[in-house]
């Protein structure tokens, strides 16, 4: 990836974005986040899948198809997709993504992380995505609805505390390039949720 991140405005058709947001917020899996303690007062759920099981994801979650068609990198073979909902006082502390580590301890950070902003309060205060390479700040991105951001998977990143009311809804995909041995440890397809884990 040239540079630390890139962005694409007006990523989806308005109808696709509206459907995506509505379906995520109505999902029976949406609950207190299943991610680690860095995700403070956030809600969401996650989908783990390999490249070969993309048709299964689309069959189960058809509303994700426009996002997946746009965001997935052809040279990646395993994915950790999570819906991320922040409200007033939510934040995400600095971390490097490696969510597949719960299945494979040796996994490196993803090759790329892709974030689509689906809903953003019109008078948003806080909630910026902050990117750092080591301790060096390399980007601060203010969320804009229907903007897709790709950034290098080895960057430390965080989300500033959201000070305004409303919902900041995004869809985040960690995209991995795993070895054949590492792939053996990764589920072909599973949903992670505090409501009802599906294996």
C-alpha positions in Angstrom: 0.0 0.0 0.0 1.5 3.3 -1.1 1.6 5.6 1.9 0.2 4.8 5.3 -3.5 5.0 4.3 -5.8 5.9 1.4 -9.4 6.9 1.3 -12.3 6.7 -1.2 -15.3 9.0 -0.9 -18.9 8.1 -1.8 -17.8 4.4 -1.7 -21.3 2.8 -2.0 -24.5 3.8 -3.6 -26.7 5.7 -1.1 -29.3 2.9 -1.1 -26.6 0.3 -0.4 -25.2 2.4 2.5 -28.7 2.8 4.0 -29.5 -0.9 3.7 -26.1 -1.8 5.3 -26.6 0.5 8.2 -30.1 -0.6 8.9 -29.3 -4.3 8.7 -26.3 -4.0 11.0 -28.2 -2.0 13.6 -31.1 -4.5 13.5 -28.8 -7.6 13.6 -29.6 -10.1 16.4 -25.8 -10.4 16.9 -25.3 -6.7 17.8 -24.4 -6.5 21.4 -21.7 -5.4 23.8 -18.5 -5.7 21.8 -16.8 -9.1 21.8 -13.4 -7.4 21.1 -10.8 -6.7 23.8 -10.7 -4.1 26.6 -9.3 -1.5 24.2 -12.8 -1.1 22.8 -14.4 1.0 25.6 -18.2 1.2 25.7 -18.6 0.0 22.2 -21.0 -2.5 20.6 -20.7 -4.8 17.6 -20.2 -8.3 16.4 -17.6 -10.1 14.2 -17.4 -12.5 11.3 -14.3 -14.6 10.7 -13.9 -16.2 7.3 -11.4 -17.5 4.7 -11.3 -16.3 1.1 -12.9 -19.6 0.0 -16.0 -19.1 2.2 -16.8 -15.6 0.8 -19.9 -17.1 -0.9 -21.1 -18.4 2.5 -20.8 -14.9 4.0 -22.7 -13.4 1.1 -25.4 -16.0 1.5 -25.8 -15.4 5.2 -25.3 -11.6 5.2 -26.3 -10.5 1.7 -26.3 -6.8 2.7 -22.5 -7.0 3.2 -21.9 -7.9 -0.5 -21.4 -4.3 -1.8 -18.9 -3.6 1.0 -17.0 -6.9 0.5 -16.8 -6.4 -3.3 -15.3 -3.0 -2.8 -13.0 -3.5 0.2 -11.5 -7.0 0.0 -7.9 -7.3 -1.3 -7.3 -10.0 -3.8 -4.0 -11.1 -2.3 -5.5 -11.7 1.2 -6.9 -15.1 2.3 -8.3 -14.6 5.7 -10.5 -11.9 7.1 -11.8 -10.6 10.5 -14.8 -8.4 9.8 -16.5 -6.4 12.6 -19.3 -4.0 12.9 -18.3 -1.2 15.3 -20.8 1.1 17.0 -19.7 4.0 19.1 -22.0 6.4 21.0 -21.3 9.3 23.4 -18.3 8.5 25.6 -17.2 5.5 23.6 -13.5 5.3 22.5 -11.0 2.8 21.2 -7.6 2.8 22.9 -4.3 2.5 20.9 -3.7 -1.0 19.6 -2.5 -3.0 16.5 -5.0 -5.3 15.1 -4.4 -9.0 15.4 -7.8 -10.4 16.1 -7.1 -13.8 14.5 -4.5 -14.4 17.2 -7.2 -16.1 19.3 -7.1 -18.9 16.7 -3.4 -18.8 15.7 -0.9 -17.4 18.2 1.8 -16.8 15.6 -0.2 -14.7 13.2 1.3 -11.4 12.1 -0.7 -8.2 11.9 -3.0 -7.9 8.9 -1.7 -6.7 5.6 -4.4 -4.0 5.6 -7.4 -2.8 7.5 -10.4 -1.3 5.7 -13.0 0.9 7.4 -16.2 2.1 5.9 -18.0 4.9 7.8 -21.8 4.1 7.6 -23.4 6.5 10.0 -21.7 9.6 11.5 -23.5 12.3 13.7 -23.8 15.5 11.7 -22.2 17.5 14.6 -19.6 14.9 15.5 -17.2 15.9 18.3 -14.3 13.5 18.8 -14.4 10.0 17.2 -11.4 10.6 14.9 -9.3 7.6 13.8 -5.7 8.2 14.8 -2.9 6.3 13.1 0.7 6.0 14.3 3.8 4.2 13.0 5.5 3.3 16.2 5.2 6.5 18.2 5.1 8.8 15.1 1.6 10.1 14.2 0.9 9.5 10.5 -2.8 10.4 10.2 -5.9 11.6 11.9 -9.0 10.9 10.0 -12.3 12.5 10.8 -15.2 10.1 9.9 -17.3 11.0 7.0 -20.3 9.0 6.0 -19.8 6.7 3.0 -16.0 7.1 3.1 -13.8 3.9 2.8 -10.4 4.1 4.4 -7.7 1.5 3.9 -4.6 1.6 6.2 -1.5 -0.5 6.8 -2.3 -3.3 9.2 0.9 -2.9 11.2 -0.1 0.7 12.3 -1.0 1.4 15.9 -4.4 3.1 15.8 -7.1 4.4 18.1 -10.4 6.2 18.1 -10.7 9.4 20.1 -13.5 9.6 22.7 -16.8 10.5 21.1 -18.0 13.5 22.9 -21.2 14.2 21.0 -24.5 12.2 21.1 -25.5 10.0 18.2 -24.1 6.9 16.5 -20.8 6.4 14.8 -21.3 3.1 12.9 -18.5 1.6 10.9 -17.6 -1.7 9.3 -14.0 -2.8 9.8 -12.2 -5.6 8.0 -8.8 -6.9 9.0 -7.3 -8.5 5.9 -4.6 -11.2 6.4 -2.0 -13.0 4.2 -1.5 -16.3 6.0 0.6 -19.3 5.3 -1.1 -22.6 4.5 -0.1 -23.8 8.0 -1.6 -20.8 9.7 -4.8 -21.1 7.6 -5.4 -24.6 9.1 -6.1 -22.9 12.5 -8.6 -20.4 11.2 -12.3 -21.2 11.0 -13.7 -21.4 7.5 -16.6 -19.3 8.7 -17.9 -18.3 12.1 -19.7 -15.4 13.8 -18.4 -14.0 17.1 -21.1 -12.3 19.3 -21.9 -12.1 22.9 -25.5 -12.8 22.0 -25.2 -16.1 20.2 -21.9 -17.4 19.0 -22.3 -19.4 15.8 -19.7 -22.0 14.9 
